[in-house]
Amino acid sequence: MSLHPETAATIAAQLGMETTRLERHPVGGGSIARSTLLRAGPKRAFVKTLPAEQAGLVNAERDGLGALDAAGAVRVPAILGHGETDGLAWLALESLELQARSAVADAALGHQLASLHRATGPAFGWHCANYIGRTPQSNRFDEDWCRFFRDQRLAPQIDLLRRRHPEACGDPDAALKSWERQAGGHRPATALLHGDLWSGNAAALAADEPVIFDPAVHYGDRECDLAMAALFGGFSEAFFRAYVSAWPLPDGWQKRRPWYQLYHVLNHANLFGGSYVGQVRQELDRLQGLG
């Protein structure tokens, strides 16, 4: 379902587009916002809309894309405009001709991601809270990575899941203590992260130029982006080889990776339920015995 013609015309006018010959084309694939391609002659805009009461989601996306763009390491869609119209919060982005990533594009993305991660912040966290999918994500600054990931990533997701599926969480305190044993001495750089780097949030443009989008940015351990990239597949070995050639991972990354992936599995269990709930229980049982 595309935008109402009057709403689309109002947004297009704010973007400097000709409204008398405006075309509206719904775009599928998104699970949170409704997406519409607006076209007027040579001008195009990819517009994401949500009910105004959910404006925080598109505002967080705008903030994250702006941060990634400012880092200058990886291509992201340009922000064309944003606002609220007819009860909808909207974000207009550059319309890009996306295509599947080749091994060449993946290798380029690996190098570029390493460059992105060299942009560092004052501490772990971000200047505001944002979202991982639809789930709120706390980002209070903390200089201790182990504590940040425990208190602002694992614990909130576990608490949320316990309210919905208490049988899934076993002994969360034991799991969190196991995380502390694994990562208590880990001192990573405060790297700028995409934050939600699964394969659906990365594509390629012409000439194998990588592009990333739909971020959940914050300063964190750079291993987190690589862990998410490995969780659901979709990235070639060229991506991981290129990253490591640009910036090798420190000792112990193999032991930390399951914890970073657990965060996203917990979030999927909270968002979608189903088999993810059982996967969480299995992984918590496994991880709480480690360390």
N, C-alpha and C positions, 0 to 999 in steps of 0.2 A: 504494500500500500504506500503510495507516494504522498508527499505533503499536499495539504489543501492548496489550491491555486492561489488564493489570496495570501496565505502565509508564505508560500514560496516566493510570490512577487515582492512581498515586503522585505524578506531576507535578501533577495537578489538586488533590490534597489539599494540596500545598505552596502552591498558589495560592489556597487557601480556597474551592475549588469543591466542590459536593456530588457525591460519587463514585457514589452508588447509582443515579443517573439520568444518568450521563455519556454523551454522544454523541461519537463520533470520526468526523471527516470528512477524508479526505486532500485536500490542496490542491495542484494542479499548478502548473507555471510556473517553479519554481525549478530551477537547474542545479547547485547545490552541496549544499544541505541538503534533507532531507525535511521537508515542512511538513504540519501537521495542525491542523485547527480543532477545539478542544475546546469543548463546549457543555453546560451544566448549568443548566436553567431560563433565567433572564435573563443568566447569566454566560457570557462567551465569552473564549477566549484563542487566539491564533495562535501555535503552538509550532513552532519549528525545531529539528531534531535532527541530530546528526552523531555518528559514533563518537567515544568519549571521547578517543582519541589525536589527534583533530582539533579539540579544544576551543578552540584558539587562534583558529579562524575565527569561532566564535560569540562568543567573548570580545572579539575586535576589533570585531565588529559592535555589541555592547553598548556598548563604550567610545565608538565613533563616534556612535551615536545619542544617547548621554548628552551628548556635547559639542555636537552640533547642537541638542539640546533646551535646553541651558543658554544657548546664544546667544540664544534667544528670537526668532529672525527668521523661521523657516520651520517649519511643522508637521511633526512626525515621529511615528511610532507610539510610544506610551508603553511603557516596559519594565515588565512585570508580575512577572517573576522569572527566575531562571536557576539552573543547577546541573548535577549529573551523577547519572543514575539508570540502573541496569541496563546499564552500559557505554555510555551515551549522554550526550553533552553537549547541553544544551538551553537555549533562550532563548525565553521566553514574552513575546509582544508583544500590545498592544491590537489587537483584531480590528476592522478598519476596512472600511467599505463603499466600496471603491475604484471609481472610474469614469474613463473617458477624460477627458483635459483638454480643455477648450474654449479658444478664443482668450482669453476672459476670465480663465480660470485661469492660462493661460500668462503673460499680462501681469502678473497678481498675483505669479506665481513670479519673473518677471524682477526686479520691484522688491524682493521679499523676498530673493532671492539677493544682490543688491547690498548689502542690509543685513547679511546673513550675512558677506559678505566684509569688512565694516568691523570685524569682530571679528578682532583681530590677536594674534600671539604674539611670543615673545622672539626667534625666529629661524625659519628654514625647517626644517620637519621636524615631529616629534611626540614625545611623551614615551615612545612605544614603537613597535616595528615593528608592521605590520599586513599586510593583504593587498589585492591588486587582483585580484578574482576569487579563484582559488585560489593565485595566485602571491604568495609573500612579498614585502613591500614595505619596504625599509629607510627609516628616518626619523631618522637621526642629525642632531641640530641643526647647522645651518651658516648663517652670516650672509651667505654669498655665494650668490645664487640660481643663477647660471650654473654654478657648481661643484656645487651640490646636485643640480640637474637632470641634469647630466652624469654624476656619480658614483653617484647613488642612484636614478636613473630610467632614463636611456638605457643606460648602460654595463652594468648587471646584466642587462637584458633582451637586449641584443645578445650578451653572453657566453653566456647561456642558449641563445639561438637558434643560435649558432655551434656549440655542442656537438651540437645535433640536426640542423641544416641548415646546414653550413658554407658551402654555395654561396649562401646567401641574404644574406650580410652584406657581400660585397664588401670594401671597405677601411674597417672601422669607425673606425680612427683618423682617417682623412680626414673622415669624417662628424662625429665629435665635435669636431674642430678647426673645422669649418664652423659647428657650433652655437656654439662659443666666439666666433667672429667675429660671429655674428648677435646674441648675447645678452650679450656681455662687458660692455657698458655699461648693461645693463638693470637697474634698481633698483626692483623692485616692492615693494609693501607685503607683509608677512607675513600674508596673508589666510587665514582659516579656510575650508577647501575641503570640499565634499562628497567630491570626489576620484574619483567614478565616475558622473558625472551623464549617463548615457544615458537615453533616453526610457523604458526599462523600469523605471527606478528613480524615476520621478516619476508621480504620478497626481493625481486630484482627489477631494474629498469633496463633500458637499452644498453648495449655494450657491457652487460654483466655488472652494472653498478648496483651494489646492495642498497636497500632502503629498509628502515625499521619504523615501527609505529605502535600505537596503543601501549605506551609505557606505564610503569608504576615506579617512577624514579625515586631514588634516595641514595645516600652514601652508605655503602656497605662493603662486605667482603666480595671482591671480584669473582671469587669462585661461585657465588650464587648464580650469576648469569649463565655460567657454563653448566652448572648443575641443572638448571631449568632447561637449557638447550638439549641436554642429554636425556631428560626425563621421558618425554613422549616421542623422541626421534624426530626425523625430518631435517636434520643437519648432517651433511656428509662429513667423512673423516677429514676432508680438506679444510673444513672450518676449524676443527679442533687442532689439527697440526699447525695451521697458520697461526692460531692464537699462541700456542705454546712456543713456536719458533720466535714470536715477537716478544713474549714475556712468559718464561717458564713458571709453572706453578710450584709453590713451596711444598716441602715435605708434609705429609699428612693429609693432602687434599682428598685422597681416596676415602679416608675415614670420615671426613666432614661432609662429603657430597651427599650421602643418604639423609643427613639431617636437613640440608638445604632443599632437597627434593621432598622431604616429608612436609615441609611447610606448604608446598603447592598441592600435595595430595590431601592434606587436611583441608585446604581451602576448597578443593573440588568436592570433598565429602560434605562440607558445609553448604556448598552451592547446589550440588546435584544429587547427593546421597548415593543410592545404588551400591555398586561394587566398590566404590571408593571408601565406603565406611568399613567394610571388611579389610580392605587393603591397609587402612590406617591402623586397625587393631593388630594386624599381623606385623606391621613394621614397628609399631611402638613396642610390642612384645620382644621383637628382635633387638631393637636398639637399646632398650633399657638394661639389657644384660651386658652391653659392651662397656669398654673403658676400664 
